[in-house]
Amino acid sequence: MVLPVTNQWQCLPTQVPLLDSNSKYVTYYEGTLPLILAAPHGGRLFPTSIPDRTAGNGTVTVTDAYTKDVVLAIAKKIRERTGESPHVVLLQLARTKVDVNREKSEASDSDAGQMVWQEYHNTIQYALEKVNQNHNAGLFIDIHGHGHPENWIELGYLLDNQTLQLSDEELDHSKAKSEASIQNLSKRYPDIMFSSFLRGNSSLGTRLASTHHLRTTPSKQEPNPSQIKKYFSGGYCTQAYGSRDSGDFDAIQIELPKPLRFSASGRDQVTTALCESLAWMLQTFYHVDMRAKM
Ligand SMILES: [Zn+2]
């Protein structure tokens, strides 16, 4: 069922009133669901007032192309289908200037860049507090793009490739559960095995692969990336806003391959799949009654 559109989305983007700077580098769309969607590497503003990062050969500056579009499309589809909105946080400043998916000390060479880092994370903090006012658990989704040749979706839970080589039984009896960015989800449902949340019937990966036919790892179909493959297990934001260390928020890093970002049909396919799959997660595990609205 599609509910009538209110002005909420028409007024966007909304700047967060409590922030000091209100700069043009961070965009926030306030939501109603216990879901935050973020795109930290999709920015395309290159102001000369903020120097480029120069911190050595390991500094990655590539833009995760189309990830802002993907986040906005997921949010709009959820809104159209349910009448409810996720919170959205987008960085407009290019990754050559600041990398907000790193510790602040490594994020930028300049005070100006670090101020944007602070504003980005203040905005996420604001969204977390908004969610916590009405919900006792939430989900943070960090959207990225990769160029690995497998062209699958990589889901990051802070568990490295080696850990994902373990069998389900080994995983369920290892310390992986307490090292994962969905530790709180697993604790809230002690009757469901941890491996099921990671790559079984209770996982986002299996939902994307089974229901939407999108190759995803980890999932029941692709339980782990082969050991020789490059795989992103989750960065700073997944650590900071997931439940590995503490808290009621779980986090998943979603790395999208180029075919699902660079064409309009690919983006439509993946955003439709993520809209449905994230709504399923919220309804099944985060106490949100989406069924009445879908
Ligand atoms: Zn990225």
Residues whose N, C-alpha, C, O or C-beta is under 5 A from the ligand:
A	BS01	ZN	H41 D64 H144 G145
